[in-house]
Amino acid sequence: MKITGCRIVTPSGEIERGTLLIEKGIIKDVYPWIEDGERLDGMIVVPSFVDLHTHGISGYDFMKEDVEGQLQGMSKEYMKHGVTHFLPTTVSSPLTHMIRVLRDFVEVEGSVPVGVHFEGPYINKAMKGAQNPSYIRDANSREIKEIISMNFKKFLTITLAPEVGNNFEVIPELVEKGIRVSLGHTNADFDTAVKAINAGADRITHLFNAMRPFHHRDPGIILAALQSDILTEVIADGIHVNPEVIRFVVKVKGSSKVVVVTDSISATDLKDGEYELGGLKVNVKGGIAKTEDGKLAGSTITMEKEFSNLIRWGIPLKDAVLMTSTNASRYMGLNTGEISKGKEANLVVLDEKMNLKRVYLKGEIIYEN
């Protein structure tokens, strides 16, 4: 199969009018010229989006007990937004739910759930954000051993606050077992954050949000994140972080170390109203989700809108691709996230105004607008 006549964003640069050769779901070659094939004149082809941090969409919620049903629903909905791979994320919850999620996790058709992200419960109550304080607790050896004993074969990551209780001590143990550690919902000072990174933490959960703020005499975890090579999440909805700050983060860290996430909740793609997140009431007004005490409660944005935001904010196309696809793919060890030989043909077709027109999964059209 060939698609041709389109603008193609590759790791080595943009091809203004090129051709993609796809065989058996794999990108066989990329040509900087037009050949016979399906014409996509005026369109832009980029790698499909990968969402490293999402709680739900369209009423589906990874905190519900029906794990398989929620994954199936989430998968079906994410296809409509150019997402072919996503990391379903919990909020702080009882150990029983955490074990259920690992036990009942299944592969589903459509967008691929790559693994599990436990955002909590081992976080700082003072930086809980929209997390239910009833479930927040310190890490302990019994729970960590139970999680490890599940022998989960997919990608697994835990967000924790290293300054709380024994949380710092469990970082090397988790990393040794292949469980990735992200720092978030934390009041860690600079030194503690640096030590946690040196101990094996390799990601920051939604930089700036629900963490110790930056001050020139107390730089905290934010400076530690900006100075290190650690992968750093940002929510690019224009609400959680000012666009100029996102541009600053990209300039300081480089686009290869920044990953855009939605942090979307079940209210995404639905009307304003009352919803729930981890047992807390959430009110959505004007697309902005907040708890009853006024804290931001995740987002209702989708990846294609964030991609469009980045372009509108002056982020170059090649950098936007890294931040919405390539970096998350590399972090989770996926054979996707870039348009090059040997990669899966997971693609998004956009018009010149960055409107989503088509989505490919392994060379097959799974959504068309």
LORO-235822 format. One line per field, with one value per residue (C-alpha): residue number from 1; y, x, z; residue in three letters. Coordinates in Angstrom, 3 decimals. Example, Ala and Ser with C-alpha at 12.3 -4.5 7.8 and 13.67 -1.06 7.14 Angstrom:
residues 2
num 1 2
y -4.500 -1.060
x 12.300 13.670
z 7.800 7.140
residu ALA SER
***
This chain:
residues 369
num 1 2 3 4 5 6 7 8 9 10 11 12 13 14 15 16 17 18 19 20 21 22 23 24 25 26 27 28 29 30 31 32 33 34 35 36 37 38 39 40 41 42 43 44 45 46 47 48 49 50 51 52 53 54 55 56 57 58 59 60 61 62 63 64 65 66 67 68 69 70 71 72 73 74 75 76 77 78 79 80 81 82 83 84 85 86 87 88 89 90 91 92 93 94 95 96 97 98 99 100 101 102 103 104 105 106 107 108 109 110 111 112 113 114 115 116 117 118 119 120 121 122 123 124 125 126 127 128 129 130 131 132 133 134 135 136 137 138 139 140 141 142 143 144 145 146 147 148 149 150 151 152 153 154 155 156 157 158 159 160 161 162 163 164 165 166 167 168 169 170 171 172 173 174 175 176 177 178 179 180 181 182 183 184 185 186 187 188 189 190 191 192 193 194 195 196 197 198 199 200 201 202 203 204 205 206 207 208 209 210 211 212 213 214 215 216 217 218 219 220 221 222 223 224 225 226 227 228 229 230 231 232 233 234 235 236 237 238 239 240 241 242 243 244 245 246 247 248 249 250 251 252 253 254 255 256 257 258 259 260 261 262 263 264 265 266 267 268 269 270 271 272 273 274 275 276 277 278 279 280 281 282 283 284 285 286 287 288 289 290 291 292 293 294 295 296 297 298 299 300 301 302 303 304 305 306 307 308 309 310 311 312 313 314 315 316 317 318 319 320 321 322 323 324 325 326 327 328 329 330 331 332 333 334 335 336 337 338 339 340 341 342 343 344 345 346 347 348 349 350 351 352 353 354 355 356 357 358 359 360 361 362 363 364 365 366 367 368 369
y 0.000 3.508 6.884 9.756 13.477 14.390 16.251 13.659 14.355 11.975 11.894 13.347 16.177 17.036 15.774 18.302 15.914 12.329 8.722 6.115 2.445 0.177 -3.627 -5.933 -3.068 -1.927 1.136 -0.358 2.884 6.648 8.440 12.194 12.100 11.257 7.761 5.913 5.359 6.948 10.698 12.736 16.094 18.971 16.632 16.210 12.723 12.329 9.364 8.475 9.911 8.061 9.144 8.276 9.474 9.158 8.200 7.897 9.322 9.377 7.948 5.206 5.312 3.119 3.357 1.328 -2.340 -3.623 -3.351 -5.188 -3.217 0.086 -0.794 -1.799 1.443 3.628 1.923 2.533 6.203 7.002 5.891 8.918 11.218 9.782 7.822 4.290 3.583 4.759 4.126 3.770 5.471 5.064 7.589 6.696 3.601 0.608 -2.160 -4.415 -2.209 -1.990 -5.781 -6.086 -3.791 -5.925 -9.199 -8.225 -6.266 -7.554 -6.771 -5.255 -4.375 -0.832 1.576 -0.384 -0.136 -0.522 -1.238 0.439 3.682 3.879 7.616 7.188 6.153 6.758 10.534 13.603 14.558 18.203 17.930 15.606 17.772 15.944 12.693 11.184 11.658 8.582 6.354 8.194 6.348 5.655 2.838 -0.287 -3.534 -5.663 -3.731 -3.428 -7.186 -7.898 -5.646 -7.249 -10.750 -10.144 -10.523 -8.088 -8.591 -5.260 -1.810 -0.734 2.595 4.206 7.902 8.594 11.390 10.533 12.731 10.853 7.963 5.041 6.030 6.870 3.462 1.549 3.294 0.997 -2.088 -1.120 -0.209 -3.488 -5.344 -3.352 -1.054 2.526 5.292 8.777 11.663 13.564 14.924 15.827 18.489 17.269 19.813 20.012 17.642 14.979 15.115 14.768 11.802 10.150 10.614 9.160 6.240 5.358 7.556 8.375 10.565 13.581 13.445 16.593 19.136 22.169 20.632 19.220 19.789 22.157 25.450 26.904 29.733 31.242 30.409 27.082 25.609 22.239 19.385 21.687 22.756 19.152 18.135 20.925 20.271 16.500 14.250 12.830 12.587 15.278 15.292 18.491 18.959 21.155 22.228 25.872 25.575 23.487 25.252 28.591 28.123 30.405 28.174 25.112 26.892 27.665 24.028 22.848 25.414 24.398 20.617 20.051 18.524 14.981 15.084 16.517 14.406 15.861 13.991 14.586 13.498 13.157 11.967 10.216 13.565 14.034 14.312 14.671 17.645 19.893 18.492 16.469 13.490 11.430 10.775 8.270 8.728 12.540 14.698 16.621 19.489 20.297 23.793 25.154 21.965 22.631 19.910 20.881 19.268 20.759 22.657 24.195 22.035 21.115 17.497 16.198 17.531 17.034 17.589 15.049 14.464 15.879 19.130 19.290 18.721 21.587 23.747 23.131 24.225 27.285 28.187 28.178 24.750 23.413 20.462 18.099 18.950 18.521 15.021 14.142 15.410 13.707 10.421 9.610 10.255 8.263 5.417 5.220 5.424 2.440 0.491 0.564 0.047 3.162 6.914 7.816 7.504 5.448 2.044 -0.889 0.996 0.077 2.100 3.898 7.234 10.314 12.369 16.066 18.913 22.189 23.538 20.510 18.938 15.149 13.409 9.805 7.340 4.225 1.327 -1.077 0.230 -0.177 2.761 2.624 6.051 8.573 11.987
x 0.000 1.172 -0.061 1.440 1.451 1.395 3.659 5.417 7.146 10.088 12.879 15.307 13.018 9.908 9.191 7.013 5.386 6.375 5.248 4.845 5.193 3.417 3.529 1.915 1.362 4.994 6.542 8.647 10.056 9.612 10.283 10.767 8.782 5.315 4.498 1.354 -0.868 -3.640 -3.289 -3.417 -2.568 -2.494 -2.492 0.111 1.064 2.554 2.967 -0.175 -0.441 0.604 -0.956 1.186 -1.315 -5.103 -7.813 -10.723 -12.911 -16.581 -17.844 -15.228 -13.094 -10.117 -11.176 -14.330 -14.343 -15.121 -11.524 -12.013 -15.130 -13.455 -10.407 -12.610 -14.560 -11.502 -9.798 -12.745 -12.973 -9.263 -9.191 -11.356 -8.636 -5.612 -4.391 -3.272 -1.489 -2.375 -1.420 -4.583 -4.052 -5.605 -5.743 -5.121 -7.134 -7.195 -4.690 -7.598 -8.327 -4.670 -4.415 -7.702 -6.370 -3.250 -5.191 -7.988 -5.898 -6.573 -5.576 -8.427 -9.120 -8.474 -6.188 -3.683 -3.591 0.143 0.114 -0.845 0.051 -0.676 -0.841 -0.696 -1.526 2.033 1.879 1.901 -1.518 -0.454 -0.077 -3.003 -4.618 -7.825 -6.858 -9.005 -7.153 -8.899 -6.729 -3.398 -0.817 2.894 4.453 4.999 6.803 3.640 1.871 4.966 5.554 1.944 2.225 5.512 4.098 1.442 4.288 2.578 4.008 2.992 4.452 3.966 4.752 3.974 3.834 5.034 6.289 9.850 9.836 6.987 7.494 9.405 8.609 12.211 13.413 11.085 12.334 15.361 13.248 10.594 13.150 15.007 11.759 11.176 8.519 9.154 8.934 7.611 7.774 4.547 2.017 5.080 6.515 10.071 12.844 15.625 18.038 15.401 14.218 17.778 18.397 15.176 16.227 19.648 17.909 16.090 13.020 12.878 9.807 7.993 4.199 2.529 5.263 4.134 0.787 0.325 3.943 6.148 6.243 9.501 11.122 14.546 15.597 13.760 13.818 12.429 11.577 10.839 14.473 15.581 13.309 14.482 18.182 18.070 17.505 14.377 11.308 8.857 5.098 3.182 -0.540 -0.932 -4.551 -3.679 -5.292 -2.905 0.225 0.569 1.642 4.667 5.820 5.544 7.658 10.187 10.303 10.912 13.676 15.402 15.022 14.761 11.754 13.149 12.692 9.171 6.043 2.570 -0.189 -3.916 -4.546 -8.075 -10.975 -14.253 -15.956 -13.834 -16.036 -19.143 -21.272 -20.571 -21.950 -21.141 -18.784 -16.590 -12.867 -11.597 -14.633 -14.553 -17.215 -15.950 -17.772 -17.080 -17.893 -16.705 -14.698 -12.683 -12.911 -12.625 -13.226 -15.707 -12.853 -11.812 -8.789 -8.222 -9.299 -7.508 -8.555 -11.137 -8.719 -7.715 -4.357 -5.180 -6.288 -3.071 -1.077 -2.964 -2.307 1.435 1.507 -0.617 1.787 4.736 6.206 7.779 6.006 8.949 9.051 5.295 5.662 8.359 6.258 2.992 4.256 7.958 9.069 6.267 6.809 10.513 9.860 7.509 9.609 7.075 7.854 5.943 6.103 8.048 7.734 10.742 11.592 10.651 8.252 4.583 2.438 0.534 -0.285 -2.449 -3.523 -4.181 -5.252 -3.338 -5.418 -4.408 -7.859 -7.821 -8.876 -7.728 -6.066 -4.073 -3.216 -0.688 -1.532 -5.300 -7.685 -9.394 -11.011 -11.906 -13.463
z 0.000 -0.806 0.350 -1.563 -2.266 1.424 3.784 5.975 9.285 9.760 12.385 9.850 8.787 6.834 3.342 1.550 -0.949 -0.336 -0.383 2.335 1.420 3.915 3.910 6.484 8.891 8.815 7.188 4.417 3.050 2.857 -0.441 -0.919 -4.155 -5.459 -6.734 -7.728 -4.703 -2.695 -3.027 0.163 -1.373 1.086 4.078 6.823 8.031 11.508 13.863 15.796 19.282 22.434 25.742 28.741 31.347 31.026 33.506 31.116 28.379 27.297 30.576 30.761 33.897 34.813 38.461 37.842 38.832 35.323 34.137 30.837 29.921 30.706 28.610 25.684 25.863 26.296 23.372 21.071 22.025 21.792 18.155 17.319 18.631 16.859 19.879 19.016 22.313 25.807 29.416 31.544 34.877 38.310 41.105 44.751 45.602 47.945 47.300 46.292 43.286 42.337 42.352 40.417 37.705 37.267 37.433 35.025 32.506 28.986 25.433 23.440 19.819 18.668 20.468 22.522 26.339 26.908 30.628 33.891 35.625 39.347 40.075 43.838 46.491 47.768 47.459 49.696 51.105 51.073 47.287 46.651 43.979 43.037 44.743 47.483 50.808 52.239 50.062 50.256 52.336 52.687 50.713 52.784 52.098 52.225 49.478 47.329 47.591 46.584 43.545 42.518 43.110 40.428 37.918 35.562 32.077 30.575 31.209 34.838 36.478 39.832 40.696 44.231 46.491 47.581 50.710 52.423 54.853 53.344 49.763 48.892 50.073 47.720 44.563 43.985 44.762 42.225 39.572 40.091 39.322 36.140 37.599 36.491 39.070 38.396 40.862 41.426 43.899 45.913 48.180 47.614 47.953 45.375 47.133 47.781 44.177 42.855 45.154 43.954 40.335 41.109 42.842 39.628 39.190 35.477 34.953 36.379 36.603 35.183 35.891 37.965 38.915 42.430 43.417 45.402 43.487 42.191 44.168 43.553 47.129 47.196 43.669 44.732 42.414 39.476 39.071 39.596 36.732 34.444 35.082 34.660 31.651 33.272 31.031 32.052 31.547 30.794 30.237 27.154 27.543 28.224 31.666 33.754 32.491 30.724 27.081 27.571 30.417 28.187 25.561 28.302 29.449 25.886 25.437 28.682 28.516 24.784 23.066 23.378 27.175 27.331 26.910 26.473 28.318 28.640 32.250 30.863 32.992 32.187 31.489 28.362 25.231 27.411 28.453 31.405 34.632 37.722 37.518 39.821 40.101 42.633 44.862 44.765 43.131 40.127 38.457 34.817 33.608 30.303 29.861 33.040 35.694 39.358 42.727 45.190 46.853 43.538 42.641 39.002 38.536 35.495 32.112 29.397 26.528 23.887 22.232 18.802 20.440 22.447 19.256 17.627 20.702 20.469 16.834 17.642 20.459 18.078 18.826 15.585 13.977 14.504 18.220 18.601 17.123 19.645 22.531 21.556 20.152 19.871 23.443 25.068 22.591 23.373 27.107 26.977 24.468 21.623 17.947 16.989 17.414 14.297 10.547 9.525 8.089 10.288 12.540 12.794 10.401 13.150 11.606 11.877 8.864 9.513 7.286 7.173 10.078 12.193 12.046 12.399 9.189 9.425 11.797 10.843 13.142 11.623 8.167 8.539 8.707 12.116 12.039 9.367 9.775
residu MET LYS ILE THR GLY CYS ARG ILE VAL THR PRO SER GLY GLU ILE GLU ARG GLY THR LEU LEU ILE GLU LYS GLY ILE ILE LYS ASP VAL TYR PRO TRP ILE GLU ASP GLY GLU ARG LEU ASP GLY MET ILE VAL VAL PRO SER PHE VAL ASP LEU HIS THR HIS GLY ILE SER GLY TYR ASP PHE MET LYS GLU ASP VAL GLU GLY GLN LEU GLN GLY MET SER LYS GLU TYR MET LYS HIS GLY VAL THR HIS PHE LEU PRO THR THR VAL SER SER PRO LEU THR HIS MET ILE ARG VAL LEU ARG ASP PHE VAL GLU VAL GLU GLY SER VAL PRO VAL GLY VAL HIS PHE GLU GLY PRO TYR ILE ASN LYS ALA MET LYS GLY ALA GLN ASN PRO SER TYR ILE ARG ASP ALA ASN SER ARG GLU ILE LYS GLU ILE ILE SER MET ASN PHE LYS LYS PHE LEU THR ILE THR LEU ALA PRO GLU VAL GLY ASN ASN PHE GLU VAL ILE PRO GLU LEU VAL GLU LYS GLY ILE ARG VAL SER LEU GLY HIS THR ASN ALA ASP PHE ASP THR ALA VAL LYS ALA ILE ASN ALA GLY ALA ASP ARG ILE THR HIS LEU PHE ASN ALA MET ARG PRO PHE HIS HIS ARG ASP PRO GLY ILE ILE LEU ALA ALA LEU GLN SER ASP ILE LEU THR GLU VAL ILE ALA ASP GLY ILE HIS VAL ASN PRO GLU VAL ILE ARG PHE VAL VAL LYS VAL LYS GLY SER SER LYS VAL VAL VAL VAL THR ASP SER ILE SER ALA THR ASP LEU LYS ASP GLY GLU TYR GLU LEU GLY GLY LEU LYS VAL ASN VAL LYS GLY GLY ILE ALA LYS THR GLU ASP GLY LYS LEU ALA GLY SER THR ILE THR MET GLU LYS GLU PHE SER ASN LEU ILE ARG TRP GLY ILE PRO LEU LYS ASP ALA VAL LEU MET THR SER THR ASN ALA SER ARG TYR MET GLY LEU ASN THR GLY GLU ILE SER LYS GLY LYS GLU ALA ASN LEU VAL VAL LEU ASP GLU LYS MET ASN LEU LYS ARG VAL TYR LEU LYS GLY GLU ILE ILE TYR GLU ASN
***
